[in-house]
């Protein structure tokens, strides 16, 4: 009898633990659950264009300013809606507007869904932007997707995993679009860092001339954890402060405008503290450092483009 009771209790514990684990998992789509496909993919961007359609250009539609929102870049950040949350993907990105006549957006979605599923992919979300309203979600500005009329926009989001790739595909139709559609393909990739750390001597010149110097220190996305390649910049700051023992600085953290102002303020403060902590760990006295976070309140570039947002995500040393 006791043995059976123990078995029942263990089963109850396992069920409770399983329920707790499920409750702790984030709602919505989880790409890690999608099996890897063995399909052979073609060249980037891996999917084609609907028959009878062509990419927007000066030649086929000279007056369409939507060309300014088209992208084909080696690294970018792009948000996709999975029905419950926004998923931010970093990697290679192609966004294009494709023009033509005769196809409904339902037809567009089903074409891309069929192709992706044929390759072993899955549907992440299909529907209208109004699904984001009760969740109080909005896409970051600066893309082709709606902000004011988001509820009326239509979208389809699809995902494909292979042994070495994670590929996201989004087709999108703004509320005022009749026949055209937008296609975005994002392949998740790590950033290849090509920027060199600012030498300590250059930091000193900027501090003497302007009283401040902007540095681009790499952190994990939406976290205050330094990436390994940030060690080079930190080492140069240590050299600057070691070579100039009377120099005192404020370590300022700044963000772009993605997210809420409150969250960005907290993130920028945490990042400033992380940099100051790294400097202290290498022998710089606490009284020479004053970490402060300013969030998104002091942009130095336009937040409507990825290039501008990248410039705003920075750490500044300010002479005291």
ABEGO torsion letter per residue (X at the ends): XAAAAAAAAAAAAAAAAAAAAAAABBBEBBAAABBBBABBBBBOAGBBBBBGBBBBBAAABAABAAAAABBBBABBBBBBBAGABBBBBBEBBBBBBBBEBGBBAAAAAAAAAAAAAAAGBBBABBEBAAAAAAAGBBBBBGBABBAAAAAABBBBBBBBBBAABBBBBBBBBBAABAABBBBBBBBBBBBBBABBBBBAAAAAAAAAAAGBBBBBBBBBBGBABBBAAAAAAAAAAAAAAAABAABBBBBBBBBBABEBAAAAAAAAAAAAAAAAAAAAAAGBBAAABBBBBAEAABBABBAABAAAAAAABBBBBBBX
